[in-house]
C-alpha cells in the first residue's frame, strides 16, 4: 500500500504563539489524504498568505481563497511508494530514457538523466552517477571499481566533485543496474548523492591522526549514517532487495529512533524523512578549527569540533543557513553564508542535527506558486530562505522544540584558513599522504592510467577533497621517491610546479552533459586561466600573486563561485556574470559586479581590475579584500576611465645599487612600509637627491 504523511496535531511554541509546529503520529494511506488537507498548519506572521510550509499536503489558510498548487516533485514523491515507482518499471523498458516522474526519483538513487547537448537532432540520452563518500574517503577496492566502470560503461573519465564524491558520466540506461549493483557490491553507494535529502557530508580530506581530525571524520560518518534513507528502496531497485549494509554505531541507531521530541514518523519505513523526504537538497559539512577546506559557511549545516586545551574534543559549534544556488534576475533568490546557531556537547550532536533537519522538513516550502518543475518551489525551498524569512532567533526557537534543549553560546573560534593538503605530508602514524592537484577534478588519459597503477600496486586508499583534488593515503616512506617519479611523468606534479592560479581554481562540468548549463565552465576554464596569467604579466603582477577563480555554467553555484575572489557565472551563450569580493579563506560572500560579459571581452574587465590591485593594494591585501575595500562604484569608475596599461620603457642602465647586505636590508625595511621594493625606493631616493642638487638645494632626502 502506498503511504503518505499521517495526522498532525498542532503544538504551540510558548515563546511565540504566532508560530505553530506540527507533530506527527503516524502514516496514512492515500485514501485519507483528503482528510489530512483539512488539518490546519501553522501560520507565519512574516509571510504572505499564500506561502504554506508543511510536511503534508499544503492546506488552504483562512486568508486565502484558493489552495496553493503543489509541486510536481512533491506529488511524484507521494505516489512513489518511497521512491520506487515508476522508476522500478521505467529502467526495464527498451527506451533510452525514463519518464518525467522517474527522472525526478532517480536523483534520490544518486543519478541524473542527461543528454549530449553538443549533438543536434535525436537526443542521445545517458545517466550520470554520483557516489556517496562521507569525508571523501574511498577504499582501494572502490577506487579500482570506479576506474573500471568509467572505461567499461562511462566516457573513460572520472570526475572528482566539490562535495568529495565521484561522478561517472555517460552510463546508458541498459547498463544502469549493472553499474549500480557493481558499486554497491564493492564498498560503494550512490544512495542520497542527489535528491531532496541529505547529500554527501564533507569533512577535511587529510588523513591526519590528530584527535580533532579523527573525531571530525567520525562525526561526518555518523551524521551520514543518521540521515541515510531506511526504507530499502535503493536496494530493491538495484540489487533486488539484497542489503549491503555495514553495522552502525549504537549511538546512531539510538538517535535515529528517539522520538521524545516529536521528530519522527512512528512506524514509518522512513522515521526521519517520511514519505515526502525534505523540501529540497540538504548539505552538511564537518571540520576542525582553522580548516576551511570544506567551505563551511556554504552548507545548510556547518559543524565545527571544539576541543579543550589538551586537544580533547568536547562539543561542536553549529552554523546554519548557508547555500549557493540562485537564479539570474530573480532577487528573491540569493547565495547566503551560514550564521552561528549555538554550541552543543559532543554527545548531543546527532540530536541537534536531527532537530535542524526536522525543522526544515516540516517548515520548508513545498508549494508551487508558478507551476511546473522549474518553479519557485525549486528556487525557494532551501533552508537558507526559511532562516532568512524567520530570522535566526525564531529559527533557533523552533529547532530547540525538536532538540528538547537550549543551545549553549557559540564558542570563540580562530581565524579560518583554506587548506589544500597538496604535496607530501606526514599522517601522524608513521605513514605519508600525497595530495595531487587535478585540474577541475577530471581524471582521464595518462593521468587516470598512472593513478590506477600506483593505487593498485601499493594498495593505497584514496580521499577526494572539496577542491576537486585527490589524496593518496597510507604511503610508506620508502615508496615516496618511486611514486613521485611515476606521478610526475603523468603530469601529476608537486604543487610548487603548478601555476598558483590553477591550484585554487574550480569549475563545474557544464557543457556538454549538464542540462542546466548556459555556457562553458570546465571546458572553458583552462583557456580563461591562461588569459588571466597573461593579464597578470601585462600589468606587472608577480607569478605568486594568485586569485581564487571559480567558474560555473549556470547560477546554481556547484563550484561555489559566490565565495571566489573572482567568480564567473554563466548568464548567456558565451557570456558570464562577474562576481567580486570573496576571500582566499572563503569567509566572505562575493557580490555581482557586472552582467553579460562576453567571453572574448574578459580582458577588458580583468586588466583594469588587476592593474589597480597591483598599484593601490595595501601590504598583503588579497584581490578579494581589495575589491571589497575600494567598492564597486569606484571600480566601475576606474573601468570606465581605463585606457590600457602604461608601459614603462626598459631601463637603459643596470646599476648595482647596494654594495653590502646591511644597506639593502635597511632599505628593504623602509620600502615595505611604502609597499615598494628596495630597488624602487632606492631609485626614488637617488632621483630626489639628484633633483635637489640640480636646484641648488641641500635637503635631506630620507
Buried (B, 14 or more C-beta within 10 A) or exposed (E): EBBBBBBBEEBEBEEEEEBBBBBBEEBBEEEEBEEBEEBBBBBBEEBEEBBBBBBBBBBBBEEBEEBBBBBBBBBBBBBBBBBBBBBBEBBEEEEBBBBEBBBBBBBBBBBBBBBBBEEEEEEBBBBBBBBBBBBBBBBBBBBBBBBBBBBEBBBEBBBBBBBBBBBBBBBBBEBBBBBBBBBBEBBBBBBBBBBBBBBBBBBBBBBBEBBBBBBBBBBBBBBBBBBBBBBBBBBBBBBEEEEBEEEBBEBBEEBBEBBEBBBBBEEBBBBBBBBBBBBBBBBBBBBBBEBBBBBBBBBBBBBBBBBEEEEEBEBBBBBBBBBBBBBBEEEEBBBBBBBBBBBBEBEBBBBBBBBBBBBBBBBBBBBBBEEEBEBBBBBBBBBBBBBBBBEBEBBBBBBBBBBBBEBEEBBEEEEBBBBBBBBBBEBBEEBBBBBBBBBBBBBBEEBBBBBBEBBEEBEBBBBBBBBBBBBBBBBEEEBEEEBBEBBEEBBBBBBEEBBBBBBBBBBBBBBBBBEBBBBBBBBBBBEBBEBBBEBBEBBBBEEEBBBBBBBBBBBBBBBBBBBBBBBBBBBBEBBBBBBBBBBBBBBBBBBBBBBEBEBEEBBEBBBBBBBBBBEBBEEEBBBBBBBBEBEBEEBEEBBEEBEEBEEEEEEEEEEEBBEEEEEBEEBBEBBEEEBBEBBEBBBBBEEBBEEBEEEEEEEEBE
